[in-house]
Amino acid sequence: MSTGRTSGSDDKPRSSLFDAVRDRSRVVSTETSAAVPRGLRVATAYSWRVIVVAAAIGIGVWLVIQLKLLVIPLLIAILITALLWPTFAWMLRRRVPRWLAIVISVVGTLAIVTGLLWLVVWQIMQQWDSVQASTVAAIDQFRQYLIDGPLHLSPEQIDDLLDQGWVFIQQQAELLWSGALAIGSTIGHVVTGAVLAFFILLCLLADGAGIWRWTLRLFPKKARPAADGAGRAGWVTVVNYARTQLLVATIDAIGIGLGAALLGVPLAIPVAVLVFLGAFVPIVGAVVTGAVAVFLALVYNGPWIALWMLVVVLGVQQLEGHVLQPLLMGSAVKVHPLAVVLVVAGGAMIAGIPGALFAVPLAAFVNVVAVYLAERAWETGVKPSGDLIWSTVPRQRRVRS
């Protein structure tokens, strides 16, 4: 009786379409494909893979931008947690109750921030009259320079320029008023984001390990060891980065603020606070805030004091970068200046100020995670030795016997 099968059908099982696609021996080659050089075929294969990866990254960035009201508070809370983590972990190791360690960390941070803001407001109120008088004198001096300088402008021309500027401001007033509702909503978003960031911070300090264990359950079981090891390595890098930047910010703020005060530059405390905040954007923040200090000295104290202020700014940055930071931190997180500038610029182009603030720690985290996964460090137990972008894992300190 005929079964309807051809001879040999019992020996060769029917293959699926997927198997046929994977079997390169079944690929039909044409004269055109044979004429394409191998180098071009390899370049094409790389190209479409790069396009797919770029599209995935673009979709991810788009989603982050759409959810920025949630993502920014989350990143702020994570960064603050990384800043508080060394002190918080030290208290836990000393058997301080977790709830008390959380209270001390959070209340202490709020007290420091409040004290800095109070000092800024106090000095502004104390020096407001002198700063206002110095501003008027500087404007008059600049006006006289426009008249006597190389431009040789007449007072009528200067007045015309001022009138045109005032008309432009009046023309923009309508746009400013029409954006009042948007400003109000922005203020509401800021307040909401601050509350959300504070709540996330408390949750991370109270049960960060539990949150991480829950996150790991989102991965397949076979991928959990790799995800756990990569995440922990990335977190260590973020903590080291935050600790390094806190040290850099403190040294820069004290040095530049003290130098401004000794040179008689007005608003030395606000300048120091601005330098402290700006230092959390590596290199770029230090350059911008240092330029602000030099500009204030130039406007209110003249070129010679501005020159000395520039010397102070450069000296402080060189001192903390080449002496104090390596001495206190050992082999701390090493980031090449070119990589920092490019990452910060890219983050600012994508997400503005938040992008510039979080660009470097995010890039450092991705760098360590990628190297960890590429070297399969969770299997060997050896710390990653390679570097994808820059060196972000500090070497072990030498312990003296």
C-alpha positions as CSV (number, residue, x, y, z in Angstrom):
1,M,0.0,0.0,0.0
2,S,1.4,3.3,-1.0
3,T,1.9,5.8,1.8
4,G,2.2,8.8,-0.5
5,R,5.8,9.5,0.6
6,T,8.7,9.6,-1.6
7,S,11.7,7.4,-1.1
8,G,14.0,8.6,1.5
9,S,11.4,10.7,3.3
10,D,11.8,8.6,6.4
11,D,15.5,9.4,6.6
12,K,15.3,13.1,6.1
13,P,12.9,15.1,8.4
14,R,11.1,18.0,6.9
15,S,12.9,21.2,7.7
16,S,11.3,24.5,8.6
17,L,11.6,27.8,6.8
18,F,13.8,29.1,9.7
19,D,16.2,26.2,9.2
20,A,16.4,26.9,5.5
21,V,17.2,30.6,6.1
22,R,20.0,29.7,8.6
23,D,21.5,27.1,6.2
24,R,23.9,29.0,4.1
25,S,24.4,26.1,1.7
26,R,20.8,26.7,0.5
27,V,21.4,30.4,-0.2
28,V,21.0,31.1,-3.9
29,S,23.8,33.2,-5.3
30,T,23.3,35.3,-8.4
31,E,25.8,36.8,-10.8
32,T,25.2,40.2,-9.1
33,S,26.0,38.9,-5.6
34,A,29.0,37.1,-6.9
35,A,30.3,40.3,-8.5
36,V,29.9,42.3,-5.2
37,P,33.4,42.5,-3.5
38,R,33.7,40.8,-0.1
39,G,34.7,44.0,1.6
40,L,31.5,45.7,0.4
41,R,29.4,42.8,1.7
42,V,31.1,42.9,5.1
43,A,30.6,46.7,5.2
44,T,26.9,46.3,4.4
45,A,26.5,43.7,7.1
46,Y,28.0,46.0,9.6
47,S,26.0,49.0,8.4
48,W,22.5,47.5,8.8
49,R,23.5,46.2,12.3
50,V,24.7,49.7,13.2
51,I,21.4,51.1,11.9
52,V,19.4,48.7,14.0
53,V,21.4,49.6,17.1
54,A,21.1,53.3,16.4
55,A,17.4,53.0,16.0
56,A,17.0,51.1,19.3
57,I,19.1,53.8,21.1
58,G,17.0,56.5,19.4
59,I,13.8,54.9,20.5
60,G,15.1,54.6,24.0
61,V,16.2,58.3,24.1
62,W,12.8,59.3,22.8
63,L,11.0,57.3,25.5
64,V,13.2,58.9,28.2
65,I,12.4,62.4,26.9
66,Q,8.7,61.6,26.9
67,L,8.9,60.3,30.5
68,K,11.3,63.0,31.7
69,L,9.0,64.0,34.5
70,L,9.6,60.5,36.0
71,V,13.1,59.8,34.7
72,I,14.7,63.0,36.0
73,P,13.5,62.6,39.6
74,L,14.6,59.0,39.5
75,L,18.1,59.9,38.3
76,I,18.4,62.7,40.8
77,A,17.4,60.4,43.6
78,I,20.0,57.8,42.4
79,L,22.7,60.4,42.2
80,I,21.9,61.7,45.7
81,T,21.9,58.2,47.0
82,A,25.3,57.6,45.5
83,L,26.5,60.8,47.2
84,L,25.1,59.7,50.6
85,W,26.0,56.0,50.3
86,P,29.6,56.1,51.7
87,T,28.5,57.8,54.9
88,F,25.2,55.8,55.0
89,A,27.1,52.5,54.6
90,W,29.6,53.5,57.2
91,M,26.8,54.1,59.7
92,L,25.3,50.7,58.9
93,R,28.6,49.0,59.4
94,R,28.8,50.6,62.9
95,R,25.5,49.0,63.7
96,V,23.5,52.2,63.6
97,P,19.8,51.3,63.0
98,R,18.8,51.8,59.4
99,W,16.0,54.2,60.2
100,L,18.4,56.4,62.3
101,A,21.0,56.3,59.5
102,I,18.4,57.4,57.0
103,V,17.3,60.3,59.3
104,I,20.9,61.4,59.9
105,S,21.7,61.3,56.2
106,V,18.6,63.1,54.9
107,V,18.3,65.7,57.7
108,G,22.1,66.4,57.5
109,T,21.9,66.9,53.8
110,L,18.9,69.2,54.1
111,A,20.6,71.1,56.9
112,I,23.8,71.7,54.7
113,V,21.7,72.8,51.7
114,T,19.6,75.1,53.8
115,G,22.7,76.6,55.5
116,L,24.3,77.3,52.1
117,L,21.2,78.9,50.8
118,W,21.0,81.1,53.9
119,L,24.6,82.2,53.5
120,V,24.0,83.1,49.8
121,V,20.9,85.2,50.7
122,W,22.6,86.8,53.6
123,Q,25.6,88.0,51.6
124,I,23.5,89.2,48.8
125,M,21.4,91.3,51.2
126,Q,24.6,92.6,52.9
127,Q,26.3,93.6,49.7
128,W,23.4,94.5,47.5
129,D,23.9,98.3,47.8
130,S,27.6,98.2,47.1
131,V,27.0,95.8,44.2
132,Q,24.3,98.0,42.8
133,A,26.5,101.0,43.0
134,S,29.4,99.1,41.4
135,T,27.1,98.0,38.6
136,V,26.0,101.5,37.8
137,A,29.7,102.7,37.8
138,A,30.7,99.8,35.6
139,I,27.9,100.6,33.1
140,D,29.0,104.3,33.0
141,Q,32.6,103.2,32.5
142,F,31.6,100.9,29.7
143,R,29.5,103.7,28.1
144,Q,32.4,106.1,28.3
145,Y,34.6,103.4,26.7
146,L,32.2,103.1,23.8
147,I,32.5,106.9,23.3
148,D,36.3,107.2,23.7
149,G,37.3,103.8,22.5
150,P,38.0,102.5,19.0
151,L,34.3,102.4,18.1
152,H,33.9,106.2,18.7
153,L,30.2,106.0,19.2
154,S,28.3,109.2,20.0
155,P,25.9,109.5,23.0
156,E,23.0,109.7,20.6
157,Q,24.0,106.3,18.9
158,I,24.3,104.7,22.3
159,D,20.9,106.0,23.3
160,D,19.4,104.7,20.0
161,L,20.9,101.3,20.7
162,L,19.4,101.3,24.2
163,D,16.0,102.4,22.8
164,Q,16.1,99.5,20.3
165,G,16.9,97.1,23.1
166,W,14.0,98.4,25.2
167,V,11.6,98.1,22.3
168,F,12.8,94.5,21.7
169,I,12.1,93.7,25.4
170,Q,8.6,95.2,25.2
171,Q,7.9,93.1,22.1
172,Q,8.9,90.0,24.0
173,A,6.8,90.9,27.0
174,E,3.7,89.5,25.3
175,L,5.4,86.2,24.7
176,L,6.5,86.2,28.4
177,W,3.0,86.9,29.6
178,S,1.5,84.3,27.3
179,G,3.9,81.8,28.8
180,A,2.9,82.5,32.3
181,L,0.7,79.4,32.4
182,A,3.6,77.3,31.1
183,I,5.8,78.8,33.7
184,G,3.2,77.9,36.4
185,S,3.0,74.4,35.1
186,T,6.8,74.2,35.1
187,I,7.0,75.3,38.7
188,G,4.4,72.6,39.5
189,H,6.4,70.0,37.7
190,V,9.5,71.1,39.6
191,V,7.7,70.8,42.9
192,T,6.2,67.4,42.0
193,G,9.6,66.2,40.8
194,A,11.3,67.3,44.0
195,V,8.7,65.4,46.1
196,L,9.0,62.4,43.9
197,A,12.8,62.4,44.0
198,F,12.7,62.7,47.8
199,F,10.3,59.8,48.1
200,I,12.5,57.7,45.8
201,L,15.6,58.6,47.8
202,L,13.9,57.4,51.0
203,C,12.9,54.1,49.3
204,L,16.4,53.5,48.0
205,L,18.0,54.1,51.4
206,A,15.4,52.0,53.2
207,D,15.1,49.0,50.8
208,G,17.5,49.4,47.9
209,A,18.6,45.8,48.1
210,G,15.0,44.6,47.9
211,I,14.2,46.9,45.0
212,W,17.3,45.5,43.2
213,R,16.2,41.9,43.8
214,W,12.8,42.7,42.4
215,T,14.4,44.3,39.3
216,L,16.5,41.1,38.8
217,R,13.3,39.0,38.6
218,L,12.4,40.9,35.4
219,F,15.4,39.2,33.6
220,P,15.4,35.5,32.5
221,K,16.9,33.1,35.1
222,K,19.9,32.4,33.0
223,A,20.7,36.1,32.6
224,R,20.2,37.1,36.3
225,P,23.8,36.4,37.4
226,A,25.2,38.5,34.6
227,A,22.7,41.3,35.3
228,D,23.3,41.2,39.0
229,G,27.1,41.4,38.6
230,A,27.0,44.1,36.0
231,G,24.5,46.2,38.0
232,R,26.6,46.0,41.1
233,A,29.8,46.8,39.2
234,G,28.0,49.8,37.7
235,W,26.7,51.0,41.1
236,V,30.2,50.9,42.6
237,T,31.4,53.0,39.7
238,V,28.6,55.5,40.2
239,V,29.4,55.7,43.9
240,N,33.1,56.3,43.2
241,Y,32.2,58.9,40.6
242,A,29.8,60.8,43.1
243,R,32.4,60.6,45.8
244,T,35.1,62.0,43.5
245,Q,32.9,64.8,42.2
246,L,31.9,65.7,45.8
247,L,35.5,66.0,46.7
248,V,36.3,68.1,43.6
249,A,33.3,70.3,44.2
250,T,34.2,71.0,47.8
251,I,37.9,71.8,47.1
252,D,37.0,74.0,44.1
253,A,34.3,75.9,46.1
254,I,36.5,76.5,49.2
255,G,39.5,77.5,47.2
256,I,37.8,79.8,44.7
257,G,35.4,81.3,47.3
258,L,38.3,82.0,49.7
259,G,40.4,83.5,46.9
260,A,37.5,85.7,45.9
261,A,36.9,86.9,49.4
262,L,40.6,87.7,50.0
263,L,40.8,89.6,46.7
264,G,37.7,91.6,47.6
265,V,35.5,90.3,44.9
266,P,31.8,90.8,45.8
267,L,29.4,87.9,46.4
268,A,32.2,85.5,47.2
269,I,29.8,83.0,49.0
270,P,27.3,82.9,46.1
271,V,30.3,82.3,43.7
272,A,31.6,79.5,45.9
273,V,28.1,77.8,46.0
274,L,27.9,78.2,42.2
275,V,31.3,76.6,41.8
276,F,30.3,73.8,44.1
277,L,27.1,73.0,42.0
278,G,28.9,73.5,38.7
279,A,31.6,71.0,39.6
280,F,29.1,68.2,39.3
281,V,29.3,68.7,35.5
282,P,33.0,67.7,35.1
283,I,35.4,70.1,33.4
284,V,32.6,72.1,31.7
285,G,31.0,73.2,34.9
286,A,34.4,74.2,36.4
287,V,35.3,76.2,33.4
288,V,32.0,78.1,33.3
289,T,31.8,78.8,37.0
290,G,35.4,79.9,37.1
291,A,34.8,82.2,34.2
292,V,31.9,83.8,36.2
293,A,34.2,84.5,39.1
294,V,36.8,86.1,36.8
295,F,34.1,88.1,35.1
296,L,32.8,89.5,38.4
297,A,36.3,90.5,39.4
298,L,36.8,92.2,36.0
299,V,33.6,94.2,36.3
300,Y,33.8,95.2,39.9
301,N,37.5,95.2,40.7
302,G,39.4,95.9,37.5
303,P,41.7,93.9,35.2
304,W,44.5,93.3,37.7
305,I,42.2,91.7,40.3
306,A,40.6,89.7,37.5
307,L,44.0,88.4,36.5
308,W,44.7,87.3,40.1
309,M,41.3,85.7,40.2
310,L,42.1,83.8,37.1
311,V,45.4,82.6,38.7
312,V,43.4,81.5,41.8
313,V,40.9,79.5,39.6
314,L,43.6,77.8,37.6
315,G,45.7,77.1,40.7
316,V,42.8,75.5,42.6
317,Q,41.8,73.3,39.7
318,Q,45.4,72.1,39.2
319,L,45.8,71.5,42.9
320,E,42.7,69.4,43.3
321,G,43.2,67.6,40.0
322,H,46.9,66.6,40.4
323,V,47.7,66.7,44.1
324,L,44.7,66.4,46.5
325,Q,42.4,64.1,44.5
326,P,45.1,61.4,43.8
327,L,46.3,61.7,47.4
328,L,42.9,61.4,49.1
329,M,41.2,59.1,46.6
330,G,44.0,56.9,45.5
331,S,43.5,55.7,41.9
332,A,40.1,57.3,41.6
333,V,37.8,57.3,38.6
334,K,39.8,58.3,35.6
335,V,38.0,60.0,32.8
336,H,39.7,61.5,29.8
337,P,38.9,65.2,29.3
338,L,38.0,64.7,25.6
339,A,35.5,62.0,26.5
340,V,34.0,64.1,29.2
341,V,33.5,67.1,26.9
342,L,31.9,65.0,24.2
343,V,29.6,63.2,26.6
344,V,28.6,66.4,28.4
345,A,28.0,68.2,25.0
346,G,25.9,65.3,23.7
347,G,23.9,65.1,26.9
348,A,23.2,68.9,26.8
349,M,22.1,68.7,23.2
350,I,19.7,65.9,23.9
351,A,18.3,66.9,27.3
352,G,19.7,70.3,28.2
353,I,21.0,70.9,31.8
354,P,19.7,67.5,33.1
355,G,21.5,65.8,30.2
356,A,24.8,67.6,31.0
357,L,24.5,66.7,34.7
358,F,23.7,63.0,34.2
359,A,25.7,62.3,31.0
360,V,29.0,61.4,32.6
361,P,27.7,59.0,35.4
362,L,25.4,57.3,32.9
363,A,28.2,56.9,30.4
364,A,30.5,55.5,33.2
365,F,27.8,53.1,34.2
366,V,27.2,51.9,30.7
367,N,30.9,51.6,30.2
368,V,31.4,49.3,33.2
369,V,28.4,47.2,32.5
370,A,29.4,46.7,28.8
371,V,33.0,45.7,29.8
372,Y,31.7,43.4,32.6
373,L,29.3,41.6,30.2
374,A,31.9,41.4,27.4
375,E,34.5,39.8,29.7
376,R,31.9,37.5,31.3
377,A,33.2,38.5,34.7
378,W,30.3,36.9,36.6
379,E,31.7,33.5,35.5
380,T,35.3,34.1,36.3
381,G,34.9,36.2,39.4
382,V,37.7,38.5,38.2
383,K,37.0,42.2,38.0
384,P,36.9,43.6,34.5
385,S,40.3,44.7,33.3
386,G,39.4,46.2,30.0
387,D,38.0,49.6,29.2
388,L,35.3,50.4,26.6
389,I,35.4,54.2,26.8
390,W,37.7,55.2,29.7
391,S,39.0,53.8,33.0
392,T,36.1,54.0,35.5
393,V,36.9,51.1,37.9
394,P,39.5,52.3,40.5
395,R,42.4,50.0,41.2
396,Q,42.7,48.4,44.6
397,R,44.5,50.5,47.2
398,R,47.7,49.2,48.6
399,V,47.4,48.2,52.2
400,R,50.5,48.7,54.2
401,S,51.4,45.9,56.5
